[in-house]
Amino acid sequence: MAIHYLDGTVIGEKDCSTKAKSLPINGTLPENLENAIREYGYDYESKRKGFDDDGIPSYDEDEFSEYLKNSVKQNESVIILSNDWAGHYTVVIGYDDMGTPETEDDVAIIVDPFDTTDHTSDGYTICSYERLYAQMEPEVFGIPDNNYEFIKVKRKSS
C-alpha cells in the first residue's frame, strides 16, 4: 500500500509477502520489509526508537508529528510498526492537526490491511496521533533490539 500510494504501482500481497520473507507465525521483520522495498526499486528511510541507522537520536512526539505532516505534504507514505495485534504494520497517508499546535487532538489517516475496526473494512481508518505514537513499541515480536519506529518509502532512485 505504501508504494501504491506513492505512485500508483500495484503489488500483489502474495508477491510482497514472498519478497519480504513473511512467516505465518512471526510475520514480516522490518529489515526484510526494507529489503523488499529496495528489491522493488524504491528508496526508504527508517528510524528507530532511540537512534536511527546513523546513530542520530530519533524523533520525540512533537518532532515525529512534524515529520508525518511533512511526509504527507510530499506525498510520501510512512509505514508504522506498532504493538497493535502483537506486531502490526499500517501506512500513514494523511495527517490532520485540527489547526491547533497541540498533538492531543491530531489524527492520522491510515491504510490498514487488517481494517476491521471501523465497520466499513475498506482498508482506510483514522487513529489518534498520540495513540499511534504510543503504539510504536521497541519490543514488537518479543525481540528486544527490534526497535523500528517507522519506514518511509521514497520515490524510485533515478
N, C-alpha and C positions, 0 to 999 in steps of 0.2 A: 504494500500500500504506500509506503514512503516513496518508492520510485515512481509509482503511478501518479501520485500527487505532484511529484516534481516535474515530470514531462509527459505523462500520459501513457508511458510504456506499461503494458500488461504482462505480468509474470505470474504463471500459474503457481498455486500454493504448493502443489506436489514438487514441481521443479525447484522452487525456492527452498523447501524443507530438505530436499536432497542435497542441494548445493551447500546449505548451512549445516548439514550433518545433524539434523534434528533427531532426537531419540524419543521413543514413546514415553519413557519414564522421566528423563531429565529435561526434555525439550531442547531448546537451542541455546548454547552458550554464547555469550556476547562476542568472543573472539571468532567463533565460527560464522556468526552473522556478519561481522566485519569482512571476513574473507569472502563470503558470498557477494556482498556489495561490491567488493573490488573485482571479483570474477565477472560480474555483470557490467563492469566498465565504469563504475561510479566512484567518486571520492567520498570520504566520510571524515567526520571529526568526532572523536569520542572523548568523553570526560568521565572522571571517576570521583567518587566520594572522597574527599580529601585532596587528591592530587591527580592531574591529568597525565598523559603519556610522557610529557616533558618535565614532570616534577613540579609543575606550577600549581599553586593552590587552586582548587576547584571553586565553583560559584557558591555563594551563600544564597539564601532565599530571594532577596531582592535582586541580586545580580542575575540569578537564573531566570527570574521573571522578565527582566530586560532582554536577556539572551533569547528567550522564547518569542517575545514580541518582535525583536529584530529578525529572527529567523523567519517568522510568518510574513513579515513585510518583504523579505527577499524571496518569498515563495519556496522556502526550504522547510521540509518536514523534519521533525525530531522524534526519533524512536526512544521511548522511555521503557526501561526495565524496572518494574515495580514488584513489590511483595504481594500484590493482589493475586489471588488464586495460587499462592505458593510459588510465584515467579511467573510474570506475565508481561508481554510486550504490548504497548499501544503506541499510536503515532499521533503526535500533536500537529494539527494542521491550522489551528486558529487560536486566537487569544483575545479576550475582552477584559480590559482593565476597568470597565464601568465608568471611566472618566475620573477615577479617584487615584490618589497617589499610594494608598494602602493596597496590600495584596489580599487582605482577608475577603474582599468581595469579588476578586478576579475569577474568571472562568476560562478553562482550556477547552477547546473544541477538539475532539479526539476521534480518530478512526480506530475501531477496536474489532479485531477479528472474532472476538467472543462477546459481541454485543448482545447481552441477554437481560440487561437491567433497566431498559427504558421503554419497554412494551412495543417497540417498533422493529427491533432486530434488523435494522438497515445498515449496520456497521458504523454508524455515527452516534456519538454521545457527547455529553459535556461532563466536566469534573471540576470541582472547586480547585483552584490552583494550589491552595495550601494543603489540601488532601493529597493532590498529585505529588507535590514536593515531599511530603511526609512519607509517601509510599516508596520513594526511591531508597530502598534499604541496601546496605552493603553486603548483606549475607543471604541474598537470594540463592536458591538451590542448596543452601546449607554449606556453601563453600566460603570460608571467611575472607579470602582475598578476591573473591568475585565481586568487586565493588564498583561496577559500572553504574553511572547515573543515566547516561543517555548517549545516543549515537545520532549525529545529524548527517543525513545523506545530502551530498552536494552534486551538482551537475557533472556530467562526464568531463574528464580532462580533455583538453584539445591537443 
